[in-house]
């Protein structure tokens, strides 16, 4: 009953100065809304990156060739062809836990059909490539190991490139010219969308790597390999085996740097999401400062309220109220300000997340833990910053309080 009486008195006091109460809650409202909106944007960006990383395939290990040097400057890994056909065969035959492996021979070339042409990325890959990338087929089928061994002029075509060249017509069975070399389309790839770099993965033509090296690029080495482990628990083992095998094949002495780079899909995902995570924490911290400012506002107003209601406090103490009753009353008032502000902030933050998603054309993801965190923080701030004014009110001397003008 004491709690209900204290609640009634507290809300009566808040209604008595309704405008002041609303203005006091603004710091909490905007702080909670900012936390929810910022965290939802960060979660949305992280989920989008993870989705794009997953488009690489399942249980993938990427092997990149060494870094080329030009004009005294060292470039990124994958710019120098240090991976050989022998390396590719050795990994496929000697590394345990490998479900599939494919080289990547990348180039851009004009692709023409009649009077239609496009300039997609043309990639030379192995027969395992589509399975490694979990790339489904809209029509047709994959080329075979026999096509790779014989360097046959067959191709898989992405949805974007197919639309540019054939419109709505099924391209399977049609002939396309890649750098004036005729290739027969044997499969239409299902759409995958953009990758984490913003490139259209469907604007692509895939051909056997032997055909690409012989007829299109003239390369004799690879800049990257995709390796698929049989299960996630073998990713680290496969990665370590590849590193040891390539160091041995490339005759790299102990203590010397590798002329290749091996990364698991998990490492790539963690690296890609690290930036968004740090940015989310930074912006969340800034939003958290506004919650603290809101708490200071609550403390300020509660101190003013204690001063204004000194005679009321003295009268209640004189008729039998205990100090803890006064403490509870003012603590509930501070908690009510923060909790109501927190609830309004949650609604505002939810709406702001949807608005920002449309404005920035980026998905948002409101996680339950961010809502609980923001609301819990607002309630805690009400208790922490409301305790001192409540304690001050509870320690007033009844006689001095009654004399207060």
C-alpha positions as CSV (number, residue, x, y, z in Angstrom):
1,X,0.0,0.0,0.0
2,X,2.9,2.3,0.8
3,X,4.2,1.9,-2.8
4,X,0.8,2.7,-4.3
5,X,0.4,5.8,-2.2
6,X,3.9,6.9,-3.1
7,X,3.1,6.3,-6.8
8,X,-0.1,8.4,-6.5
9,X,1.7,11.3,-4.9
10,X,4.6,11.1,-7.4
11,X,2.4,11.2,-10.4
12,X,0.3,14.0,-8.9
13,X,3.6,16.0,-8.5
14,X,4.5,15.3,-12.1
15,X,1.1,16.4,-13.5
16,X,1.3,19.5,-11.4
17,X,4.2,20.7,-13.6
18,X,3.4,18.8,-16.8
19,X,5.3,21.0,-19.2
20,X,8.4,20.9,-17.1
21,X,8.2,17.1,-16.8
22,X,7.9,16.8,-20.5
23,X,10.9,19.0,-21.1
24,X,12.9,17.1,-18.5
25,X,12.2,13.8,-20.3
26,X,13.5,15.1,-23.7
27,X,17.1,14.1,-22.9
28,X,16.0,10.6,-22.1
29,X,13.7,10.4,-25.1
30,X,16.3,11.5,-27.6
31,X,19.0,9.4,-25.9
32,X,17.0,6.2,-26.1
33,X,15.8,6.9,-29.6
34,X,19.4,7.6,-30.8
35,X,20.7,4.4,-29.2
36,X,18.1,2.3,-30.8
37,X,18.4,4.0,-34.3
38,X,22.2,3.8,-34.3
39,X,22.4,0.2,-33.1
40,X,19.7,-0.9,-35.6
41,X,21.7,0.7,-38.5
42,X,24.8,-1.0,-37.3
43,X,23.0,-4.4,-37.0
44,X,21.5,-3.9,-40.4
45,X,24.9,-3.2,-42.0
46,X,26.4,-6.2,-40.3
47,X,23.7,-8.5,-41.4
48,X,24.0,-7.2,-45.0
49,X,27.8,-7.8,-45.0
50,X,27.3,-11.3,-43.6
51,X,24.7,-12.0,-46.3
52,X,27.2,-10.8,-48.9
53,X,30.0,-12.9,-47.4
54,X,27.8,-15.9,-47.4
55,X,27.3,-15.5,-51.2
56,X,30.9,-16.5,-51.5
57,X,29.8,-20.0,-50.6
58,X,30.0,-22.4,-47.6
59,X,33.2,-23.3,-45.7
60,X,35.4,-21.4,-48.2
61,X,39.1,-20.8,-47.9
62,X,40.6,-18.2,-50.2
63,X,44.1,-18.5,-51.4
64,X,45.6,-15.3,-52.9
65,X,48.8,-15.0,-54.8
66,X,51.7,-12.6,-53.7
67,X,51.8,-8.9,-53.8
68,X,53.3,-7.2,-56.9
69,X,55.7,-4.3,-56.6
70,X,55.6,-1.4,-59.0
71,X,57.7,1.7,-58.9
72,X,59.0,0.8,-55.4
73,X,55.4,0.4,-54.0
74,X,54.1,-2.9,-52.8
75,X,50.5,-3.6,-54.0
76,X,47.8,-5.8,-52.5
77,X,47.9,-9.6,-52.4
78,X,46.5,-11.2,-55.5
79,X,48.3,-8.8,-57.9
80,X,51.2,-11.1,-58.7
81,X,50.7,-14.6,-60.1
82,X,52.6,-16.7,-57.7
83,X,50.1,-19.6,-57.7
84,X,50.9,-22.3,-60.3
85,X,48.9,-25.1,-61.9
86,X,51.1,-27.4,-59.8
87,X,50.0,-25.7,-56.6
88,X,46.4,-26.1,-57.6
89,X,46.8,-29.8,-58.3
90,X,48.8,-30.3,-55.1
91,X,46.1,-28.7,-52.9
92,X,43.4,-30.8,-54.6
93,X,45.3,-34.1,-54.2
94,X,47.3,-33.7,-50.9
95,X,45.2,-31.5,-48.5
96,X,42.8,-33.5,-46.4
97,X,39.3,-32.2,-45.9
98,X,38.9,-30.5,-49.3
99,X,35.5,-30.9,-50.9
100,X,36.3,-28.8,-54.0
101,X,38.8,-26.4,-55.4
102,X,38.7,-23.9,-58.3
103,X,41.2,-21.3,-59.6
104,X,40.0,-17.9,-60.6
105,X,41.4,-16.3,-63.8
106,X,39.8,-12.8,-63.9
107,X,39.5,-10.4,-66.8
108,X,37.1,-8.0,-68.4
109,X,36.2,-8.6,-72.1
110,X,33.7,-7.5,-74.7
111,X,31.0,-10.2,-75.1
112,X,28.8,-9.9,-78.2
113,X,25.7,-11.6,-79.6
114,X,24.7,-10.3,-83.0
115,X,24.4,-6.5,-82.7
116,X,24.2,-6.7,-78.8
117,X,27.3,-6.4,-76.7
118,X,28.3,-6.2,-73.0
119,X,31.5,-5.8,-71.1
120,X,31.1,-8.2,-68.1
121,X,33.8,-9.8,-65.9
122,X,34.9,-13.0,-67.6
123,X,36.3,-15.5,-65.2
124,X,38.1,-18.8,-65.9
125,X,37.1,-21.3,-63.2
126,X,37.1,-25.0,-62.5
127,X,34.1,-27.4,-62.6
128,X,33.8,-27.1,-58.8
129,X,33.3,-23.3,-58.8
130,X,29.5,-23.3,-59.0
131,X,29.3,-25.8,-56.1
132,X,31.8,-23.9,-54.0
133,X,29.9,-20.7,-54.5
134,X,26.5,-22.5,-53.9
135,X,25.5,-21.0,-57.2
136,X,22.2,-22.4,-58.5
137,X,21.2,-22.6,-62.2
138,X,18.1,-20.9,-63.6
139,X,18.4,-23.1,-66.6
140,X,21.0,-25.4,-68.2
141,X,23.8,-27.0,-66.2
142,X,27.4,-26.7,-65.2
143,X,30.3,-27.5,-67.5
144,X,32.3,-30.7,-66.7
145,X,35.8,-31.7,-65.7
146,X,36.2,-33.0,-69.3
147,X,35.4,-29.5,-70.6
148,X,38.1,-28.1,-68.4
149,X,40.7,-30.7,-69.4
150,X,39.9,-30.2,-73.1
151,X,39.7,-26.4,-72.8
152,X,36.3,-26.5,-74.5
153,X,34.7,-23.3,-75.5
154,X,31.7,-23.5,-73.2
155,X,30.3,-20.8,-70.8
156,X,28.0,-20.1,-67.9
157,X,26.4,-16.7,-68.0
158,X,25.1,-14.4,-65.2
159,X,21.6,-13.0,-65.2
160,X,22.6,-9.4,-65.8
161,X,24.8,-10.2,-68.8
162,X,22.2,-12.6,-70.2
163,X,19.5,-9.8,-70.0
164,X,21.9,-7.3,-71.8
165,X,22.6,-9.8,-74.6
166,X,19.4,-11.8,-74.9
167,X,16.7,-9.8,-73.3
168,X,14.2,-12.2,-71.8
169,X,15.2,-15.1,-74.1
170,X,16.8,-18.3,-72.5
171,X,20.5,-18.1,-73.5
172,X,21.3,-21.8,-73.0
173,X,22.5,-23.3,-76.3
174,X,23.2,-19.9,-77.8
175,X,26.7,-18.8,-79.0
176,X,28.4,-15.8,-77.6
177,X,31.7,-14.3,-78.8
178,X,34.2,-13.5,-76.1
179,X,37.1,-11.5,-77.6
180,X,35.9,-12.9,-81.0
181,X,36.2,-16.5,-79.7
182,X,32.9,-18.4,-79.9
183,X,31.6,-20.0,-76.7
184,X,28.4,-22.0,-76.3
185,X,26.3,-21.1,-73.3
186,X,25.5,-24.3,-71.3
187,X,24.0,-22.7,-68.2
188,X,22.2,-19.6,-66.9
189,X,23.2,-18.7,-63.3
190,X,20.6,-17.8,-60.8
191,X,20.8,-14.2,-59.5
192,X,23.1,-13.5,-56.6
193,X,23.0,-9.6,-56.3
194,X,25.9,-7.4,-55.4
195,X,28.9,-8.4,-53.3
196,X,30.4,-6.6,-50.3
197,X,32.4,-4.3,-52.6
198,X,29.2,-3.2,-54.4
199,X,29.9,-5.1,-57.6
200,X,27.2,-6.9,-59.5
201,X,27.9,-10.6,-59.2
202,X,25.5,-11.4,-62.0
203,X,27.4,-9.4,-64.6
204,X,29.7,-12.3,-65.3
205,X,30.6,-15.0,-67.8
206,X,32.3,-18.1,-66.4
207,X,34.4,-20.3,-68.7
208,X,36.8,-23.2,-68.0
209,X,40.1,-21.8,-66.6
210,X,42.0,-23.7,-69.3
211,X,40.0,-22.0,-72.0
212,X,40.5,-18.6,-70.4
213,X,44.2,-19.0,-70.0
214,X,44.7,-20.4,-73.5
215,X,42.2,-18.3,-75.5
216,X,41.6,-15.1,-73.5
217,X,44.3,-14.0,-71.1
218,X,47.4,-15.9,-71.9
219,X,48.1,-16.3,-68.2
220,X,50.3,-19.2,-67.0
221,X,49.6,-18.8,-63.3
222,X,46.7,-18.0,-60.9
223,X,46.1,-14.9,-58.7
224,X,43.6,-16.7,-56.5
225,X,42.1,-20.1,-55.6
226,X,38.8,-21.0,-53.9
227,X,39.0,-24.0,-51.7
228,X,35.9,-25.6,-50.0
229,X,36.3,-27.6,-46.8
230,X,34.0,-30.6,-46.2
231,X,32.7,-29.1,-42.9
232,X,33.1,-25.8,-40.9
233,X,35.2,-27.5,-38.2
234,X,37.9,-28.3,-40.8
235,X,38.4,-24.7,-42.0
236,X,41.4,-24.0,-39.8
237,X,42.9,-27.4,-40.5
238,X,42.6,-26.9,-44.3
239,X,44.0,-23.4,-44.0
240,X,47.0,-24.6,-42.1
241,X,47.7,-27.5,-44.4
242,X,47.5,-25.2,-47.5
243,X,50.0,-22.8,-45.8
244,X,52.5,-25.6,-45.0
245,X,52.1,-27.1,-48.5
246,X,52.6,-23.8,-50.4
247,X,55.6,-22.8,-48.2
248,X,57.2,-26.2,-49.0
249,X,56.4,-25.9,-52.7
250,X,57.6,-22.3,-53.0
251,X,60.8,-23.1,-51.0
252,X,60.1,-20.4,-48.4
253,X,62.7,-20.6,-45.6
254,X,61.7,-20.3,-41.9
255,X,61.3,-16.7,-40.9
256,X,60.7,-15.5,-44.4
257,X,57.4,-13.9,-45.5
258,X,54.9,-16.0,-47.5
259,X,54.4,-15.0,-51.2
260,X,50.7,-15.9,-50.8
261,X,47.8,-15.2,-48.4
262,X,45.3,-17.8,-47.1
263,X,42.1,-16.6,-45.4
264,X,39.0,-18.4,-44.3
265,X,35.5,-17.2,-44.9
266,X,35.1,-16.6,-41.2
267,X,38.2,-14.3,-41.1
268,X,36.9,-12.4,-44.1
269,X,33.5,-11.9,-42.4
270,X,35.1,-10.7,-39.1
271,X,37.3,-8.2,-41.0
272,X,34.4,-6.9,-43.1
273,X,32.2,-6.4,-40.1
274,X,34.8,-4.9,-37.8
275,X,34.5,-1.4,-39.3
276,X,30.7,-1.3,-38.9
277,X,31.0,-2.7,-35.3
278,X,33.5,0.0,-34.3
279,X,31.4,2.7,-35.9
280,X,28.3,1.4,-34.2
281,X,30.1,1.4,-30.8
282,X,31.3,5.0,-31.4
283,X,27.9,6.4,-32.4
284,X,26.3,4.4,-29.6
285,X,28.7,6.0,-27.1
286,X,27.8,9.4,-28.4
287,X,24.1,8.5,-28.1
288,X,24.7,7.2,-24.6
289,X,26.2,10.7,-23.6
290,X,22.8,12.2,-24.3
291,X,21.2,9.7,-21.9
292,X,23.7,10.9,-19.2
293,X,22.8,14.5,-20.0
294,X,19.1,13.6,-19.7
295,X,19.9,12.1,-16.3
296,X,21.6,15.3,-15.2
297,X,18.5,17.2,-16.3
298,X,16.4,14.9,-14.1
299,X,18.6,15.5,-11.1
300,X,18.4,19.3,-11.7
301,X,14.7,19.3,-11.9
302,X,14.3,17.0,-8.9
303,X,16.5,19.3,-6.8
304,X,14.3,22.3,-7.9
305,X,11.2,20.2,-7.0
306,X,12.6,19.4,-3.5
307,X,13.3,23.1,-2.9
308,X,9.8,24.2,-4.1
309,X,8.1,21.5,-2.0
310,X,10.1,22.0,1.2
311,X,7.0,23.0,3.3
312,X,5.0,20.1,1.9
313,X,7.9,17.7,2.8
314,X,8.0,19.3,6.3
315,X,4.3,18.9,6.8
316,X,4.4,15.2,5.8
317,X,7.2,14.5,8.1
318,X,5.4,16.4,10.9
319,X,2.3,14.2,10.6
320,X,4.2,10.9,10.8
321,X,5.8,10.2,7.4
322,X,9.3,8.6,7.7
323,X,12.4,9.7,5.9
324,X,12.3,6.5,3.7
325,X,8.7,7.4,2.6
326,X,9.9,10.8,1.4
327,X,12.9,9.1,-0.3
328,X,10.7,6.6,-2.0
329,X,8.3,9.3,-3.2
330,X,11.0,11.4,-4.9
331,X,12.8,8.3,-6.2
332,X,9.6,7.1,-7.9
333,X,9.1,10.6,-9.4
334,X,12.6,10.4,-11.0
335,X,12.1,6.8,-12.1
336,X,8.7,7.7,-13.6
337,X,10.3,10.5,-15.7
338,X,13.0,8.3,-17.0
339,X,10.8,5.2,-17.7
340,X,8.1,7.2,-19.5
341,X,10.8,9.0,-21.4
342,X,12.4,5.6,-22.2
343,X,9.1,4.3,-23.6
344,X,8.5,7.3,-25.8
345,X,12.2,7.1,-26.9
346,X,11.7,3.4,-27.9
347,X,8.7,4.4,-30.1
348,X,10.6,7.3,-31.6
349,X,13.8,5.2,-32.2
350,X,11.7,2.5,-34.0
351,X,10.2,5.1,-36.3
352,X,13.6,6.8,-36.8
353,X,15.1,3.4,-37.8
354,X,12.5,2.9,-40.5
355,X,12.9,6.5,-41.8
356,X,16.7,6.2,-41.9
357,X,16.5,2.8,-43.7
358,X,14.5,4.5,-46.5
359,X,16.6,7.6,-46.6
360,X,19.9,5.8,-46.7
361,X,18.6,2.8,-48.7
362,X,20.2,0.6,-46.2
363,X,18.5,-2.1,-44.1
364,X,18.1,-1.8,-40.4
365,X,17.7,-4.5,-37.8
366,X,16.2,-3.6,-34.4
367,X,17.5,-6.2,-32.0
368,X,15.6,-6.9,-28.8
369,X,18.8,-6.5,-26.8
370,X,19.3,-3.0,-28.0
371,X,15.7,-2.1,-26.9
372,X,16.2,-3.7,-23.5
373,X,19.6,-2.0,-23.1
374,X,18.3,1.4,-24.0
375,X,15.2,1.1,-21.7
376,X,17.2,-0.4,-18.9
377,X,19.8,2.4,-19.1
378,X,17.0,5.0,-19.0
379,X,15.5,3.4,-15.8
380,X,19.0,3.1,-14.2
381,X,19.7,6.7,-15.0
382,X,16.4,7.7,-13.3
383,X,17.4,5.8,-10.1
384,X,21.0,7.0,-10.1
385,X,20.4,10.6,-10.8
386,X,17.2,10.8,-8.8
387,X,18.7,9.3,-5.6
388,X,20.6,12.3,-4.4
389,X,17.6,14.7,-4.6
390,X,15.4,12.1,-3.0
391,X,18.0,11.6,-0.2
392,X,18.2,15.3,0.3
393,X,14.4,15.5,0.6
394,X,14.3,12.6,3.1
395,X,16.9,14.2,5.4
396,X,15.1,17.6,5.8
397,X,14.5,18.7,9.3
398,X,10.6,18.9,9.8
399,X,10.8,22.1,11.9
400,X,13.1,23.9,9.5
401,X,11.1,22.7,6.5
402,X,7.8,24.1,8.0
403,X,9.5,27.5,8.5
404,X,10.8,27.5,4.9
405,X,9.3,30.4,2.9
